[in-house]
């Protein structure tokens, strides 16, 4: 049985395709889960979801639509995955 979050995520993933956005504002937002990095217990150190977490977000400033988002770290791999997902949702190049 699917939960509501899974259904909503699947719908958003399918519906937000071939978007005609002309501009995108992208940024990353820092937060932490469970505890700040320095206070994470040693047995949880290095596990995703404990300590620093970054939300990568891309917004169309004209419509305020959140075109793409990703939860991850602040490394190049997360940035590439975020940009690949964003590019896959747009119908063309942006300015």
N, CA, C and O atoms as a Tinker XYZ file with bonds, in Angstrom:
   380  protein
     1  N      0.846000   -1.185000    0.000000    73     2
     2  CA     0.000000    0.000000    0.000000    64     1     3
     3  C      0.888000    1.245000    0.000000    63     2     4     5
     4  O      1.826000    1.345000    0.791000    81     3
     5  N      0.592000    2.171000   -0.873000    73     3     6
     6  CA     1.362000    3.406000   -0.964000    64     5     7
     7  C      0.877000    4.420000    0.054000    63     6     8     9
     8  O     -0.321000    4.532000    0.315000    81     7
     9  N      1.820000    5.160000    0.627000    73     7    10
    10  CA     1.410000    6.229000    1.523000    64     9    11
    11  C      1.197000    7.511000    0.718000    63    10    12    13
    12  O      1.575000    7.577000   -0.452000    81    11
    13  N      0.610000    8.501000    1.322000    73    11    14
    14  CA     0.277000    9.747000    0.613000    64    13    15
    15  C      1.513000   10.456000    0.080000    63    14    16    17
    16  O      1.481000   11.019000   -1.015000    81    15
    17  N      2.587000   10.436000    0.832000    73    15    18
    18  CA     3.815000   11.103000    0.387000    64    17    19
    19  C      4.356000   10.461000   -0.884000    63    18    20    21
    20  O      4.793000   11.164000   -1.796000    81    19
    21  N      4.332000    9.143000   -0.951000    73    19    22
    22  CA     4.802000    8.445000   -2.149000    64    21    23
    23  C      3.933000    8.757000   -3.355000    63    22    24    25
    24  O      4.437000    8.948000   -4.462000    81    23
    25  N      2.630000    8.807000   -3.138000    73    23    26
    26  CA     1.706000    9.117000   -4.227000    64    25    27
    27  C      1.930000   10.551000   -4.701000    63    26    28    29
    28  O      1.968000   10.803000   -5.905000    81    27
    29  N      2.076000   11.485000   -3.776000    73    27    30
    30  CA     2.311000   12.880000   -4.142000    64    29    31
    31  C      3.636000   13.031000   -4.880000    63    30    32    33
    32  O      3.705000   13.755000   -5.874000    81    31
    33  N      4.679000   12.368000   -4.419000    73    31    34
    34  CA     5.984000   12.442000   -5.075000    64    33    35
    35  C      5.920000   11.868000   -6.485000    63    34    36    37
    36  O      6.503000   12.434000   -7.410000    81    35
    37  N      5.223000   10.759000   -6.659000    73    35    38
    38  CA     5.093000   10.156000   -7.985000    64    37    39
    39  C      4.306000   11.070000   -8.917000    63    38    40    41
    40  O      4.653000   11.209000  -10.090000    81    39
    41  N      3.258000   11.687000   -8.408000    73    39    42
    42  CA     2.471000   12.612000   -9.224000    64    41    43
    43  C      3.322000   13.816000   -9.638000    63    42    44    45
    44  O      3.325000   14.206000  -10.805000    81    43
    45  N      4.037000   14.397000   -8.682000    73    43    46
    46  CA     4.879000   15.554000   -8.992000    64    45    47
    47  C      5.951000   15.177000  -10.006000    63    46    48    49
    48  O      6.227000   15.943000  -10.930000    81    47
    49  N      6.546000   14.023000   -9.845000    73    47    50
    50  CA     7.591000   13.597000  -10.771000    64    49    51
    51  C      7.046000   13.442000  -12.184000    63    50    52    53
    52  O      7.725000   13.790000  -13.150000    81    51
    53  N      5.835000   12.926000  -12.313000    73    51    54
    54  CA     5.238000   12.731000  -13.640000    64    53    55
    55  C      4.691000   14.034000  -14.221000    63    54    56    57
    56  O      4.814000   14.270000  -15.422000    81    55
    57  N      4.093000   14.875000  -13.391000    73    55    58
    58  CA     3.418000   16.080000  -13.879000    64    57    59
    59  C      4.385000   17.214000  -14.208000    63    58    60    61
    60  O      4.139000   17.984000  -15.137000    81    59
    61  N      5.465000   17.323000  -13.468000    73    59    62
    62  CA     6.392000   18.438000  -13.683000    64    61    63
    63  C      7.431000   18.070000  -14.738000    63    62    64    65
    64  O      8.609000   17.882000  -14.435000    81    63
    65  N      6.973000   17.973000  -15.966000    73    63    66
    66  CA     7.815000   17.644000  -17.122000    64    65    67
    67  C      7.498000   18.606000  -18.248000    63    66    68    69
    68  O      6.381000   19.115000  -18.347000    81    67
    69  N      8.487000   18.855000  -19.098000    73    67    70
    70  CA     8.322000   19.713000  -20.274000    64    69    71
    71  C      7.822000   21.110000  -19.895000    63    70    72    73
    72  O      6.951000   21.674000  -20.558000    81    71
    73  N      8.391000   21.655000  -18.817000    73    71    74
    74  CA     7.968000   22.961000  -18.311000    64    73    75
    75  C      8.583000   24.085000  -19.143000    63    74    76    77
    76  O      9.759000   24.015000  -19.499000    81    75
    77  N      7.800000   25.121000  -19.459000    73    75    78
    78  CA     8.288000   26.209000  -20.312000    64    77    79
    79  C      8.956000   27.352000  -19.540000    63    78    80    81
    80  O      8.865000   28.505000  -19.963000    81    79
    81  N      9.606000   27.070000  -18.451000    73    79    82
    82  CA    10.219000   28.110000  -17.618000    64    81    83
    83  C     11.259000   28.897000  -18.416000    63    82    84    85
    84  O     12.024000   28.331000  -19.197000    81    83
    85  N     11.269000   30.211000  -18.203000    73    83    86
    86  CA    12.259000   31.063000  -18.868000    64    85    87
    87  C     13.411000   31.414000  -17.941000    63    86    88    89
    88  O     14.525000   31.675000  -18.394000    81    87
    89  N     13.138000   31.418000  -16.643000    73    87    90
    90  CA    14.170000   31.693000  -15.632000    64    89    91
    91  C     14.010000   30.700000  -14.499000    63    90    92    93
    92  O     12.907000   30.228000  -14.223000    81    91
    93  N     15.112000   30.389000  -13.847000    73    91    94
    94  CA    15.106000   29.520000  -12.673000    64    93    95
    95  C     16.038000   30.133000  -11.636000    63    94    96    97
    96  O     17.134000   30.587000  -11.964000    81    95
    97  N     15.601000   30.141000  -10.405000    73    95    98
    98  CA    16.449000   30.537000   -9.287000    64    97    99
    99  C     16.755000   29.271000   -8.497000    63    98   100   101
   100  O     15.849000   28.595000   -8.011000    81    99
   101  N     18.036000   28.961000   -8.376000    73    99   102
   102  CA    18.451000   27.738000   -7.681000    64   101   103
   103  C     19.313000   28.106000   -6.482000    63   102   104   105
   104  O     20.115000   29.039000   -6.547000    81   103
   105  N     19.149000   27.384000   -5.409000    73   103   106
   106  CA    19.915000   27.650000   -4.197000    64   105   107
   107  C     19.950000   26.384000   -3.354000    63   106   108   109
   108  O     19.231000   25.423000   -3.627000    81   107
   109  N     20.784000   26.394000   -2.336000    73   107   110
   110  CA    20.806000   25.301000   -1.379000    64   109   111
   111  C     20.610000   25.879000    0.016000    63   110   112   113
   112  O     21.096000   26.965000    0.331000    81   111
   113  N     19.892000   25.134000    0.840000    73   111   114
   114  CA    19.529000   25.589000    2.178000    64   113   115
   115  C     20.095000   24.603000    3.188000    63   114   116   117
   116  O     19.846000   23.401000    3.091000    81   115
   117  N     20.851000   25.102000    4.151000    73   115   118
   118  CA    21.467000   24.242000    5.164000    64   117   119
   119  C     20.527000   24.060000    6.345000    63   118   120   121
   120  O     19.867000   25.001000    6.784000    81   119
   121  N     20.479000   22.846000    6.846000    73   119   122
   122  CA    19.801000   22.554000    8.102000    64   121   123
   123  C     20.471000   21.326000    8.706000    63   122   124   125
   124  O     21.453000   20.817000    8.165000    81   123
   125  N     19.948000   20.864000    9.801000    73   123   126
   126  CA    20.494000   19.642000   10.386000    64   125   127
   127  C     19.351000   18.778000   10.880000    63   126   128   129
   128  O     18.283000   19.272000   11.243000    81   127
   129  N     19.600000   17.474000   10.887000    73   127   130
   130  CA    18.640000   16.496000   11.396000    64   129   131
   131  C     19.221000   15.846000   12.640000    63   130   132   133
   132  O     20.419000   15.568000   12.699000    81   131
   133  N     18.408000   15.612000   13.593000    73   131   134
   134  CA    18.769000   14.959000   14.846000    64   133   135
   135  C     19.614000   15.859000   15.727000    63   134   136   137
   136  O     19.228000   16.166000   16.855000    81   135
   137  N     20.761000   16.284000   15.225000    73   135   138
   138  CA    21.663000   17.130000   16.009000    64   137   139
   139  C     22.627000   17.834000   15.068000    63   138   140   141
   140  O     22.814000   17.404000   13.929000    81   139
   141  N     23.228000   18.893000   15.531000    73   139   142
   142  CA    24.294000   19.530000   14.755000    64   141   143
   143  C     25.432000   18.527000   14.592000    63   142   144   145
   144  O     25.607000   17.628000   15.414000    81   143
   145  N     26.206000   18.698000   13.514000    73   143   146
   146  CA    27.265000   17.740000   13.181000    64   145   147
   147  C     28.170000   17.440000   14.380000    63   146   148   149
   148  O     28.515000   16.283000   14.617000    81   147
   149  N     28.556000   18.467000   15.135000    73   147   150
   150  CA    29.482000   18.255000   16.252000    64   149   151
   151  C     28.854000   17.465000   17.406000    63   150   152   153
   152  O     29.573000   16.939000   18.255000    81   151
   153  N     27.514000   17.379000   17.443000    73   151   154
   154  CA    26.836000   16.673000   18.532000    64   153   155
   155  C     26.269000   15.311000   18.139000    63   154   156   157
   156  O     25.601000   14.665000   18.946000    81   155
   157  N     26.526000   14.870000   16.913000    73   155   158
   158  CA    26.033000   13.563000   16.468000    64   157   159
   159  C     26.817000   12.470000   17.204000    63   158   160   161
   160  O     28.046000   12.533000   17.258000    81   159
   161  N     26.130000   11.469000   17.773000    73   159   162
   162  CA    26.837000   10.391000   18.457000    64   161   163
   163  C     27.777000    9.643000   17.498000    63   162   164   165
   164  O     27.474000    9.521000   16.311000    81   163
   165  N     28.900000    9.149000   17.995000    73   163   166
   166  CA    29.871000    8.470000   17.128000    64   165   167
   167  C     29.269000    7.323000   16.306000    63   166   168   169
   168  O     29.693000    7.095000   15.173000    81   167
   169  N     28.297000    6.606000   16.856000    73   167   170
   170  CA    27.713000    5.480000   16.119000    64   169   171
   171  C     26.822000    5.951000   14.957000    63   170   172   173
   172  O     26.458000    5.143000   14.103000    81   171
   173  N     26.472000    7.223000   14.915000    73   171   174
   174  CA    25.655000    7.786000   13.830000    64   173   175
   175  C     26.466000    8.691000   12.898000    63   174   176   177
   176  O     25.954000    9.144000   11.875000    81   175
   177  N     27.708000    8.952000   13.242000    73   175   178
   178  CA    28.542000    9.855000   12.443000    64   177   179
   179  C     28.682000    9.343000   11.010000    63   178   180   181
   180  O     28.966000    8.167000   10.784000    81   179
   181  N     28.479000   10.236000   10.055000    73   179   182
   182  CA    28.620000    9.872000    8.652000    64   181   183
   183  C     27.381000    9.273000    8.017000    63   182   184   185
   184  O     27.357000    9.057000    6.805000    81   183
   185  N     26.342000    8.996000    8.810000    73   183   186
   186  CA    25.096000    8.450000    8.259000    64   185   187
   187  C     24.201000    9.597000    7.802000    63   186   188   189
   188  O     24.016000   10.573000    8.530000    81   187
   189  N     23.639000    9.477000    6.579000    73   187   190
   190  CA    22.733000   10.506000    6.098000    64   189   191
   191  C     21.517000   10.576000    7.011000    63   190   192   193
   192  O     20.981000    9.549000    7.428000    81   191
   193  N     21.092000   11.788000    7.314000    73   191   194
   194  CA    19.958000   11.999000    8.204000    64   193   195
   195  C     20.375000   12.334000    9.618000    63   194   196   197
   196  O     19.531000   12.604000   10.472000    81   195
   197  N     21.666000   12.320000    9.868000    73   195   198
   198  CA    22.202000   12.709000   11.174000    64   197   199
   199  C     23.240000   13.790000   10.927000    63   198   200   201
   200  O     24.272000   13.541000   10.304000    81   199
   201  N     22.967000   14.976000   11.411000    73   199   202
   202  CA    23.903000   16.083000   11.205000    64   201   203
   203  C     23.465000   16.963000   10.053000    63   202   204   205
   204  O     22.272000   17.196000    9.860000    81   203
   205  N     24.431000   17.456000    9.284000    73   203   206
   206  CA    24.153000   18.407000    8.204000    64   205   207
   207  C     23.339000   17.787000    7.075000    63   206   208   209
   208  O     23.614000   16.672000    6.631000    81   207
   209  N     22.342000   18.523000    6.624000    73   207   210
   210  CA    21.526000   18.147000    5.471000    64   209   211
   211  C     21.299000   19.407000    4.656000    63   210   212   213
   212  O     21.049000   20.482000    5.201000    81   211
   213  N     21.389000   19.259000    3.350000    73   211   214
   214  CA    21.181000   20.390000    2.449000    64   213   215
   215  C     19.960000   20.127000    1.591000    63   214   216   217
   216  O     19.795000   19.027000    1.065000    81   215
   217  N     19.094000   21.140000    1.445000    73   215   218
   218  CA    17.965000   21.082000    0.533000    64   217   219
   219  C     18.321000   21.923000   -0.679000    63   218   220   221
   220  O     18.471000   23.141000   -0.578000    81   219
   221  N     18.454000   21.275000   -1.817000    73   219   222
   222  CA    18.707000   21.954000   -3.087000    64   221   223
   223  C     17.335000   22.251000   -3.686000    63   222   224   225
   224  O     16.487000   21.361000   -3.754000    81   223
   225  N     17.109000   23.482000   -4.117000    73   223   226
   226  CA    15.785000   23.855000   -4.624000    64   225   227
   227  C     15.914000   24.745000   -5.853000    63   226   228   229
   228  O     16.783000   25.615000   -5.918000    81   227
   229  N     15.035000   24.516000   -6.830000    73   227   230
   230  CA    14.963000   25.329000   -8.046000    64   229   231
   231  C     13.537000   25.856000   -8.169000    63   230   232   233
   232  O     12.579000   25.082000   -8.169000    81   231
   233  N     13.403000   27.179000   -8.273000    73   231   234
   234  CA    12.106000   27.829000   -8.300000    64   233   235
   235  C     11.976000   28.680000   -9.560000    63   234   236   237
   236  O     12.916000   29.376000   -9.945000    81   235
   237  N     10.817000   28.621000  -10.196000    73   235   238
   238  CA    10.492000   29.530000  -11.290000    64   237   239
   239  C     10.002000   30.821000  -10.632000    63   238   240   241
   240  O      8.940000   30.814000  -10.010000    81   239
   241  N     10.747000   31.937000  -10.752000    73   239   242
   242  CA    10.356000   33.163000  -10.042000    64   241   243
   243  C      9.079000   33.807000  -10.564000    63   242   244   245
   244  O      8.465000   34.606000   -9.857000    81   243
   245  N      8.668000   33.480000  -11.776000    73   243   246
   246  CA     7.437000   34.061000  -12.326000    64   245   247
   247  C      6.193000   33.383000  -11.759000    63   246   248   249
   248  O      5.214000   34.055000  -11.435000    81   247
   249  N      6.225000   32.062000  -11.639000    73   247   250
   250  CA     5.050000   31.316000  -11.173000    64   249   251
   251  C      5.167000   30.859000   -9.721000    63   250   252   253
   252  O      4.180000   30.443000   -9.114000    81   251
   253  N      6.372000   30.937000   -9.171000    73   251   254
   254  CA     6.677000   30.461000   -7.806000    64   253   255
   255  C      6.591000   28.940000   -7.693000    63   254   256   257
   256  O      6.492000   28.403000   -6.590000    81   255
   257  N      6.628000   28.251000   -8.821000    73   255   258
   258  CA     6.594000   26.792000   -8.835000    64   257   259
   259  C      7.956000   26.237000   -8.434000    63   258   260   261
   260  O      8.984000   26.650000   -8.971000    81   259
   261  N      7.958000   25.311000   -7.499000    73   259   262
   262  CA     9.188000   24.589000   -7.165000    64   261   263
   263  C      9.332000   23.485000   -8.201000    63   262   264   265
   264  O      8.634000   22.472000   -8.161000    81   263
   265  N     10.249000   23.705000   -9.125000    73   263   266
   266  CA    10.426000   22.815000  -10.271000    64   265   267
   267  C     11.151000   21.537000   -9.868000    63   266   268   269
   268  O     10.811000   20.451000  -10.338000    81   267
   269  N     12.150000   21.667000   -8.997000    73   267   270
   270  CA    12.945000   20.506000   -8.582000    64   269   271
   271  C     13.498000   20.755000   -7.187000    63   270   272   273
   272  O     13.746000   21.895000   -6.793000    81   271
   273  N     13.687000   19.668000   -6.450000    73   271   274
   274  CA    14.330000   19.766000   -5.142000    64   273   275
   275  C     15.022000   18.446000   -4.846000    63   274   276   277
   276  O     14.676000   17.399000   -5.393000    81   275
   277  N     16.002000   18.528000   -3.969000    73   275   278
   278  CA    16.771000   17.337000   -3.592000    64   277   279
   279  C     17.289000   17.512000   -2.178000    63   278   280   281
   280  O     17.781000   18.585000   -1.828000    81   279
   281  N     17.187000   16.487000   -1.371000    73   279   282
   282  CA    17.815000   16.474000   -0.048000    64   281   283
   283  C     19.105000   15.695000   -0.166000    63   282   284   285
   284  O     19.119000   14.585000   -0.699000    81   283
   285  N     20.187000   16.267000    0.328000    73   283   286
   286  CA    21.462000   15.574000    0.235000    64   285   287
   287  C     22.552000   16.314000    0.967000    63   286   288   289
   288  O     22.291000   17.142000    1.839000    81   287
   289  N     23.775000   16.005000    0.600000    73   287   290
   290  CA    24.910000   16.707000    1.183000    64   289   291
   291  C     25.274000   17.874000    0.271000    63   290   292   293
   292  O     24.554000   18.166000   -0.683000    81   291
   293  N     26.371000   18.530000    0.559000    73   291   294
   294  CA    26.776000   19.681000   -0.251000    64   293   295
   295  C     28.003000   19.335000   -1.087000    63   294   296   297
   296  O     28.950000   20.117000   -1.177000    81   295
   297  N     27.973000   18.188000   -1.678000    73   295   298
   298  CA    29.076000   17.710000   -2.510000    64   297   299
   299  C     28.697000   17.802000   -3.988000    63   298   300   301
   300  O     27.534000   18.007000   -4.335000    81   299
   301  N     29.699000   17.647000   -4.845000    73   299   302
   302  CA    29.497000   17.760000   -6.287000    64   301   303
   303  C     28.501000   16.733000   -6.817000    63   302   304   305
   304  O     27.738000   17.039000   -7.734000    81   303
   305  N     28.491000   15.537000   -6.269000    73   303   306
   306  CA    27.563000   14.506000   -6.720000    64   305   307
   307  C     26.111000   14.912000   -6.530000    63   306   308   309
   308  O     25.276000   14.681000   -7.405000    81   307
   309  N     25.810000   15.513000   -5.392000    73   307   310
   310  CA    24.444000   15.982000   -5.133000    64   309   311
   311  C     24.096000   17.130000   -6.077000    63   310   312   313
   312  O     22.977000   17.194000   -6.587000    81   311
   313  N     25.042000   18.033000   -6.314000    73   311   314
   314  CA    24.802000   19.159000   -7.226000    64   313   315
   315  C     24.527000   18.660000   -8.642000    63   314   316   317
   316  O     23.621000   19.158000   -9.311000    81   315
   317  N     25.298000   17.684000   -9.098000    73   315   318
   318  CA    25.075000   17.133000  -10.442000    64   317   319
   319  C     23.721000   16.441000  -10.548000    63   318   320   321
   320  O     23.013000   16.614000  -11.541000    81   319
   321  N     23.357000   15.665000   -9.542000    73   319   322
   322  CA    22.062000   14.970000   -9.559000    64   321   323
   323  C     20.919000   15.982000   -9.576000    63   322   324   325
   324  O     19.932000   15.799000  -10.288000    81   323
   325  N     21.054000   17.036000   -8.799000    73   323   326
   326  CA    20.033000   18.083000   -8.749000    64   325   327
   327  C     19.893000   18.768000  -10.105000    63   326   328   329
   328  O     18.778000   18.957000  -10.592000    81   327
   329  N     21.006000   19.138000  -10.713000    73   327   330
   330  CA    20.956000   19.823000  -12.009000    64   329   331
   331  C     20.458000   18.908000  -13.133000    63   330   332   333
   332  O     19.764000   19.367000  -14.041000    81   331
   333  N     20.807000   17.623000  -13.078000    73   331   334
   334  CA    20.288000   16.675000  -14.074000    64   333   335
   335  C     18.768000   16.556000  -13.962000    63   334   336   337
   336  O     18.062000   16.545000  -14.971000    81   335
   337  N     18.270000   16.466000  -12.722000    73   335   338
   338  CA    16.825000   16.377000  -12.525000    64   337   339
   339  C     16.144000   17.651000  -13.010000    63   338   340   341
   340  O     15.118000   17.584000  -13.687000    81   339
   341  N     16.696000   18.796000  -12.674000    73   339   342
   342  CA    16.137000   20.069000  -13.118000    64   341   343
   343  C     16.077000   20.131000  -14.642000    63   342   344   345
   344  O     15.038000   20.465000  -15.211000    81   343
   345  N     17.181000   19.812000  -15.296000    73   343   346
   346  CA    17.232000   19.855000  -16.768000    64   345   347
   347  C     16.204000   18.914000  -17.395000    63   346   348   349
   348  O     15.639000   19.224000  -18.443000    81   347
   349  N     15.960000   17.777000  -16.764000    73   347   350
   350  CA    15.010000   16.809000  -17.323000    64   349   351
   351  C     13.574000   17.301000  -17.258000    63   350   352   353
   352  O     12.708000   16.753000  -17.939000    81   351
   353  N     13.306000   18.310000  -16.465000    73   351   354
   354  CA    11.945000   18.824000  -16.289000    64   353   355
   355  C     11.635000   20.010000  -17.203000    63   354   356   357
   356  O     10.469000   20.376000  -17.350000    81   355
   357  N     12.639000   20.610000  -17.812000    73   355   358
   358  CA    12.444000   21.816000  -18.614000    64   357   359
   359  C     12.294000   21.477000  -20.081000    63   358   360   361
   360  O     12.890000   20.515000  -20.566000    81   359
   361  N     11.488000   22.275000  -20.800000    73   359   362
   362  CA    11.278000   22.032000  -22.224000    64   361   363
   363  C     12.405000   22.592000  -23.076000    63   362   364   365
   364  O     12.566000   22.186000  -24.227000    81   363
   365  N     13.178000   23.506000  -22.540000    73   363   366
   366  CA    14.282000   24.101000  -23.299000    64   365   367
   367  C     15.290000   24.749000  -22.361000    63   366   368   369
   368  O     15.260000   24.557000  -21.145000    81   367
   369  N     16.174000   25.513000  -22.962000    73   367   370
   370  CA    17.198000   26.191000  -22.181000    64   369   371
   371  C     16.599000   27.412000  -21.469000    63   370   372   373
   372  O     15.598000   27.977000  -21.910000    81   371
   373  N     17.224000   27.798000  -20.376000    73   371   374
   374  CA    16.788000   28.982000  -19.638000    64   373   375
   375  C     17.802000   30.096000  -19.822000    63   374   376   377
   376  O     18.937000   29.855000  -20.235000    81   375
   377  N     17.388000   31.312000  -19.514000    73   375   378
   378  CA    18.288000   32.471000  -19.633000    64   377   379
   379  C     19.169000   32.598000  -18.417000    63   378   380
   380  O     19.989000   33.514000  -18.342000    81   379
